[in-house]
Amino acid sequence: MVKKTLKIAIVSICGLLLSLSSAQASSPKKVEVIFTHDLHSHLDSYRVASPKGIEDVGGVSRLATVIKTQRQKHPDTLVVDAGDFSMGTLYQTLYERQATELNFLQELGFDATTLGNHEFDYGDKALAKMLTKAKKLPLLEANIDWQKSASPKLEAEFKKYGLKKYTVVKKGNVKIALIGVMGNDSIEDTPTTKLKFKDPIKSVKQTVAEIKRKEKVDMIVCLSHSGTSQTKTSEDEELAKKVPDLDLIISGHTHTVLNKPLRHGQTYIVSCGAYGRYTGLVKLKQKLNHRWKLVDYRLISMTQAIPKDQQVEKQLRADTALIDQTYLSKLGYRKDQVIAYNPYNFESVDDHYFKPGEHRLGDFMADSYLYALQQAKIKADVAIVPAGVIRDTLVKGPVTINDAFNLFSLGKGQDKLPVYPLVKVYLTGKDLKKVAEIDASLANYLNSARLYMSGLGYEYNPHRALMNKVTAAYLLDKQGHKRPIKDTKLYPVVADMYSAHMLGSLKKQSYGLLNVTPRKSNGQAVTDYQQMVVMKGQREYKVFEAFASYLQSFPKGSQGLATIPSYYNQLHKRKVQKASYNPLALLSKPNRFTVALIGIVLGLGLIVIWVAKKLLRLKRAKFKQK
């Protein structure tokens, strides 16, 4: 009897185990993904203006808390980044010394990242050196063309570090293939590298085929530094359409905040914006056809409601001390040094990129260039700041050296120190007018070239022909006094190294349609911009220093600090729109573009008239035959 009871018990237990095993096998697989992109060295939290007031947001110490909390609930959470983890704050000054940004991703437990264009900002040698200091983290890039590339040192370091086209990770019972890729626009934004890149979509398609041939995976995720757009079909949408086997695209580069995923076929595209203000969370469940269904999607707002990880904060304090010691001490500053008080909230980075017209902060930044040269007793009539170099904004409250740096964080000088230097060149009056025309005509098509100016003003009619919108251009001082521009006269202009190069390359970029020639004082074209760098004593004058010194020049206010004056809480009519459809307003003072357009229109009109006459004659001939 006992043996019979034991047999029944054993059979029952086996049956229960088999039923549990069967239930597990039939239950759908699930995966949860935490994602970031475009962190741009924003390791500290930072202040933003919101409907709630000034909020402290972001920072890797909060990101550490989010990841730890998520993995406590779901240990198999996938954590990935889609590139541009570096360049944007003072932490980038430690890029080559200790690979600060990449090492934080590794320490926070990321499963993989890819390269963005800004990882190349300091050049191939700097990127190679950074990799020698970096802890191992899967770094993915599928579309480098090694046969055409000419950067052997970087290639060698990539191989040592373990750069791959893809990797496979297992999260619970889910095998996931991760691919990294740089999009075409991102590739165009990497002028400092000697690497060559293959077509991103073809490369991803080939990599997916390789994965399907070699690996047995449940999901394919692409870490794409390509981006999405609100106004046109984007690169990542094209990627989703042309590589339908992708299940999820983490979309970086364009800093887009997607409150809802984009979907093409069975591919989801997600994006959480820039600078770590939001962290993305996506939950997916496998369907019977082995594709994936979205269960939940959230952008976690990285506010003060999320506590900071104190161990990470301790490391950030140590890094801050190193920044002061190795970089800022050479310029006479400290990272957290308060230099002024700001009573206003200025326009956002996106405002400068996408909203036409004049902006207060753009005016302010351009004015600081002229102030710097004035203090150095160097003559300049005009300053130019493109939207492409404006990397941050200012919000109400104390302004630190860190804030000033973040506004102008791009580039590196010939002195190997981070941030572009000021550059003084000469433009003819005719070319100065072209500068105004470039802003009026092209800024809506090439957002990064939207220009903010000091010393130069213009009037424009947005309804006139392209490259003929400006109706008047003149020198304009801060009091609003205008002076005529003489076409043949040379005018001293101050910009940063990026802007000077941009103006000098317009002819090539526009296929000869535009030609602005930066010149020396003797009228000869500049061939070496390093010779035009503005020096501060024996070293390069960095653009953020110009802004910091201008801030410090203001009278003290009630806060006991130099205070930004009300002059910068208003616009100054540097760009004056005079819209009109009046034929005289549209066609007066035509340039060669307008004349060509009129010629084309007239030519088409004549062709239409000729064709109409031909058709009418044929019709009459047929009528007579009847």
Buried (B, 14 or more C-beta within 10 A) or exposed (E): EEEEEEEEEEEEEEEEEEEEEEEEEEEEBBBBBBBBBBBBBBBBBBBBBBEEEEBBBBBBBBBBBBBEEBBEEBEBBBBBBBBBBBBBBBBBBBBBBBBBBBBBBBBBBBBBBBBBBBBBBBBBBBBBBBBEBBEEBBBBBBBBEEEEBEBEEBBEBBEEBEBBBBBBBEBEEBBBBBBBBBBBBBBEBBEBBBBBBBEBBEBBBBBBEBBEEEEEBBBBBBBBBBBBEEEEEBBBBBBBEEBBBBBBBBBBBBBBEBEEBBEBEBBBBBBBBBBBBBBBBBBBBBEEEEBBEBEEBEBBBBBEEBEBBEEBBEBBEEBBEBBBEEBBEEBEBBBBBBBBBBBBBBBBBBBBBBBEBBBBBBBBBBBBBBBBBEEBEBEBBBBBBBBBBBBBBBBBBBBBBBBBBBBBBBBBBEBEBBBBBBBBBBBBBBBBBBBBBBBBBBBEEBBBBBBBBBBBBBBBBEEBBBBBBBBBBBBBEEEEEEEEBEEEEBBBBBBBBBBBBBBBEBBEEBEEEBEBBBBBEEEEEBEEBEEBBBEBEEBBBBBBBBBBBBBEEBEEBEBEBBBBEEEBEEEBEBBBEEEEEEEEBBBEEBBEBBEEBEEEEEEEEEEEEEEEEEEEEEEEEEEEEE
